[in-house]
Each structure stands twice: as C-alpha cells, then as structure tokens.
Amino acid sequence: MAPTGTRPAWATTPIRRLATRELATVPPDATLQEVAEELAMDEIGVVVVAQGHEPVGVVSERDLVAVIAGGGDLGTQATDLMTVDLVSTREDATVLDVARLMIDAEVRHVLVRGGEGDDPTAGPITGIVSMRDVLGFLLEDS
C-alpha cells in the first residue's frame, strides 16, 4: 500500500517498463501451423502478423484452439484468421490505463507505440504487453 499522499506504482508506472520489446511476428502468408510453432517456440500467447514492419493483425493461441476444435485446417493462412482490430496504447500510458483498456476492449494483449502525440494508433510499435505482464506487476506492487 502506498503511503498517504503518494500514488501507487500501478497508477504512475509507464507501460513501456513492462512491454516486451521483441515482438514475435509472422508474415501474412504464414500458415496456422507456422503460427502454432512460433507460439510454442517462444512460449507466448500471441503473434503479430506483419507486412514488412507494419502490423496488420494478431493471431492468438485462443484463435488456434478455436480452429482446431472446429476441425479447421492448419494449412490456412494467418490472414484468414487474424484479428485486424489492433488494440494499442502509447508508451507513457500507465499500468492502470492499460489494465482498464484490456478490460474495456476485452483483450489480453496490447501493442505499445512510441512517437509523438496522443493518438494510441499512431507511431512505431515498440513492444507488446500481456495481461500476464500487468497482473505480475500488480502482484509485485501489492
């Protein structure tokens, strides 16, 4: 608990401190088998589908489970399954801001963007943060 008059770390710590800097990416023509291999190899829950350096979507482990459960083909391209409505935030957003964003947007991963301005959808991708990252920070801070 923070002393009286000071704000807790989750309300002041910028999300850039928690963000993973090395994004796991696949090209748009990657198969779901390749996506699954990337997820397993890196022990992560989401990969970014990128055209060059620009993210165009994400595929999560939940997406893959849904395909497998439905008898889908792992030879399907990532673009046929990816989520294109990317949720992102600015590097200086607080841990609290991102926790609220995750709940409001009903997502477990948020892209982190650098650059100038307040637009969370503009600027270069500098990392990604997961719900696990946020929860881990909150537990350490408590």
C-alpha positions as a printed NumPy array, in Angstrom:
array([[  0.   ,   0.   ,   0.   ],
       [  1.321,   3.442,  -0.894],
       [  1.93 ,   5.934,   1.901],
       [ -0.69 ,   8.671,   2.292],
       [ -0.209,  11.379,  -0.329],
       [  1.667,   9.207,  -2.85 ],
       [  0.168,   7.417,  -5.802],
       [  0.616,   3.652,  -6.143],
       [  3.09 ,   2.386,  -8.737],
       [  0.337,   0.952, -10.97 ],
       [ -1.094,   4.461, -11.321],
       [  2.209,   6.092, -12.263],
       [  4.444,   3.472, -13.905],
       [  4.566,   3.807, -17.701],
       [  3.671,   0.644, -19.587],
       [  6.929,   0.791, -21.571],
       [  8.622,  -0.63 , -18.443],
       [  6.581,  -3.838, -18.742],
       [  6.418,  -4.197, -22.523],
       [  8.229,  -6.979, -24.311],
       [ 10.463,  -5.304, -26.887],
       [ 10.982,  -8.273, -29.182],
       [  7.741,  -8.985, -30.998],
       [  7.092, -12.448, -32.36 ],
       [  5.972, -11.831, -35.919],
       [  4.91 , -13.891, -38.892],
       [  4.254, -12.806, -42.478],
       [  0.645, -12.682, -43.727],
       [  1.108, -15.859, -45.759],
       [  2.273, -17.912, -42.754],
       [  0.17 , -20.991, -42.122],
       [ -1.569, -21.598, -38.842],
       [  0.854, -24.484, -38.343],
       [  3.722, -21.972, -38.546],
       [  1.892, -19.647, -36.165],
       [  1.436, -22.511, -33.69 ],
       [  5.138, -23.383, -33.957],
       [  6.097, -19.749, -33.24 ],
       [  3.793, -19.609, -30.222],
       [  5.211, -22.867, -28.855],
       [  8.84 , -21.985, -29.545],
       [  8.626, -18.582, -27.857],
       [  6.182, -19.757, -25.139],
       [  3.85 , -16.846, -25.831],
       [  0.132, -16.317, -26.357],
       [  0.034, -14.137, -29.471],
       [  1.973, -13.431, -32.643],
       [  1.81 , -10.256, -34.684],
       [  1.086, -10.66 , -38.374],
       [  3.271,  -8.066, -40.063],
       [  3.604,  -6.794, -43.598],
       [  7.187,  -5.574, -43.545],
       [  7.462,  -3.629, -40.292],
       [  3.783,  -2.74 , -40.12 ],
       [  1.441,  -4.916, -38.027],
       [ -1.717,  -5.896, -39.882],
       [ -3.199,  -8.288, -37.336],
       [ -2.623, -10.724, -34.497],
       [ -3.273, -14.432, -34.031],
       [ -3.648, -15.756, -30.51 ],
       [ -3.468, -19.204, -29.005],
       [ -7.219, -18.924, -28.422],
       [ -7.727, -18.365, -32.155],
       [ -5.785, -21.547, -32.892],
       [ -7.719, -23.575, -30.329],
       [-10.974, -22.467, -31.958],
       [ -9.714, -23.627, -35.377],
       [ -8.592, -26.998, -34.05 ],
       [-11.808, -27.507, -32.063],
       [-13.809, -26.75 , -35.199],
       [-11.835, -29.241, -37.298],
       [-10.148, -26.449, -39.25 ],
       [ -7.095, -26.728, -41.467],
       [ -3.712, -25.762, -40.006],
       [ -2.608, -25.015, -43.575],
       [ -4.885, -21.96 , -43.551],
       [ -3.048, -18.64 , -43.84 ],
       [ -2.744, -16.344, -40.836],
       [ -4.611, -13.598, -42.72 ],
       [ -7.715, -15.796, -42.805],
       [ -7.855, -15.974, -39.008],
       [ -6.078, -12.91 , -37.666],
       [ -7.769, -10.18 , -35.682],
       [ -7.361,  -6.935, -37.598],
       [ -8.777,  -4.577, -34.974],
       [ -5.486,  -3.992, -33.184],
       [ -5.596,  -2.536, -29.698],
       [ -2.662,  -0.304, -28.912],
       [ -1.542,   2.293, -26.413],
       [  1.16 ,   4.905, -26.012],
       [  4.435,   4.078, -24.23 ],
       [  3.669,   6.572, -21.488],
       [  0.245,   5.135, -20.62 ],
       [  0.209,   3.868, -17.051],
       [ -0.197,   0.25 , -15.996],
       [ -3.635,   1.24 , -14.694],
       [ -4.571,   2.775, -18.077],
       [ -3.611,  -0.426, -19.869],
       [ -5.422,  -2.679, -17.38 ],
       [ -8.586,  -0.637, -17.995],
       [ -8.017,  -0.759, -21.76 ],
       [ -7.68 ,  -4.555, -21.675],
       [-10.912,  -4.915, -19.736],
       [-12.827,  -2.418, -21.879],
       [-11.56 ,  -3.872, -25.185],
       [-11.82 ,  -7.477, -23.901],
       [ -8.262,  -8.332, -24.987],
       [ -5.271,  -9.994, -23.335],
       [ -2.549,  -8.285, -25.405],
       [ -1.963,  -4.628, -26.267],
       [  0.575,  -3.246, -28.727],
       [  2.725,  -0.425, -27.375],
       [  3.554,   2.504, -29.67 ],
       [  6.204,   5.184, -29.436],
       [  6.485,   8.524, -31.127],
       [  4.884,  11.876, -30.524],
       [  1.27 ,  12.804, -29.865],
       [ -1.655,  11.291, -28.026],
       [ -3.018,   9.005, -30.738],
       [ -2.634,   5.401, -29.465],
       [ -2.924,   4.056, -33.015],
       [ -0.087,   6.144, -34.474],
       [  3.64 ,   5.757, -34.154],
       [  6.008,   2.829, -34.432],
       [  5.353,  -0.375, -32.489],
       [  7.898,  -0.541, -29.679],
       [  6.582,  -3.591, -27.858],
       [  3.656,  -5.619, -26.637],
       [  2.217,  -6.123, -23.183],
       [  0.12 ,  -9.046, -21.988],
       [ -2.399,  -9.414, -19.229],
       [  0.152, -11.647, -17.513],
       [  2.666,  -8.767, -17.562],
       [  0.124,  -6.42 , -15.988],
       [ -1.025,  -8.926, -13.368],
       [  2.572,  -9.795, -12.475],
       [  3.351,  -6.136, -11.936],
       [  0.248,  -5.623,  -9.815],
       [  1.14 ,  -8.627,  -7.646],
       [  4.704,  -7.412,  -7.16 ],
       [  3.431,  -3.943,  -6.257],
       [  0.9  ,  -5.181,  -3.685]])
